[in-house]
Amino acid sequence: MSINRIIIVGFVAGVMALSLAPDARAQQLGSKLSEKITQSTTVDPSAKADITKFIDQAIKNLNSTDPLTVRSGREMVVSSMTKQQVNPAFRPVFAAMILPDLKKVISSASAFQATNALEIVKALQCPDSISFLAEQTAVKNQPNSSLRLVAAGGLATLRTPIELTSGQADGVLKTLGSNVIKETDWMVASYDLQAICTFSTSPQVPKASQAFARTALVNALSYFVTQIRKGTVQPEMIRAVNRSLAIYMRDQVPLATQADVAAVMKALATTLKEIKNLPVPSKPESLVEAYTQANKTVDTIQKTFLGGTGSASGGATGKPATPPPPPAKK
């Protein structure tokens, strides 16, 4: 693992540890919106005034130089959106009121403050917030790789409580598909790919968009393997490819039909063969091991789904597919 990766992972882990640690002072610095407001389908003038006051305080806290105060600003909103009842109709209304301020924090504040603001965006769980997270996975929109990682991670683990239309889901997938092939950080790319995987089986995503997600996944993996062979991307990108394949087997295969899994595996057959034929770097040892793991993952997939020969063997039924045990994580 490179020193930059250690710093990024350590930074994100530090933020998460801070966010989970109970602290009485932080609790005193902010409060949640009342459930009476979050459960409403409409926002009357009185409620709007309360929401505006709440948002002003949260943003003020986020812009503080004191870490605990920043955290309290985050927890004010995250708790309101995730730890109590929230009407799905309230989410986009609230998001429209707070997103402009959050975008300012993310674009102009410190990485720590921006990370906390992104965590709030993840908690909003509505089409506009999902779309913004997708936009933040682009290098041109977010040059800080640690912040791209937070945004991509939010999409990869997304459990939105509202249904997305085909237009909304396809828009996010197009953005992710375009951004991931321009990504140079293998960890960010792997979370971009995981997000695409999530959309391929999410019950909140229309069937046509689920199919779009499967195609986007196949295309992105094919692109990276081809570019690794050509030497136009860093060989470390094999880690993203391997992780994505393993996660698809572990998380998506149990949720997908045998017909859908068979279609994905058939589409991936050539790419899987190409992975097996990639020249393995002689060093460093960790990268050699990454290629070894990728080959093991391909062996498992080919044996389980392609009969070991590259021809699809999955049954074309509507029944959930049975996945093999995923490769050991590194």
Buried (B, 14 or more C-beta within 10 A) or exposed (E): EEEEBEEBBEBBEEBEEBBEEEEEEBEEBBBBBBEEBBEBEEBEEEBEEBBEEBBEBBBEBBBBEEBBBBBBBBBBBBBBBEEEEBBEBBBBBBBEBBBEBBBBBBEEBEBBBBBBBBBBBBBBBBBBBBBBBBBBBBBEBBEBBBBBBBBBBBBBEBEBEBBBEEEBBBBBBEBBBBBBBEBEBBBBBBBBBBBBBBBBBBEBBBEEBBBBBBBBBBBBBBBBBEBBBEEEBBBBBBBBBBBBBBBBBBBBBEBBBBBBBBBBBBBBBEBBBBBEEBEBBEEEEEBEEBBEBBBBBBBBBBEBBBEEEBEBBBEEEEEBBEBEEBBEEE
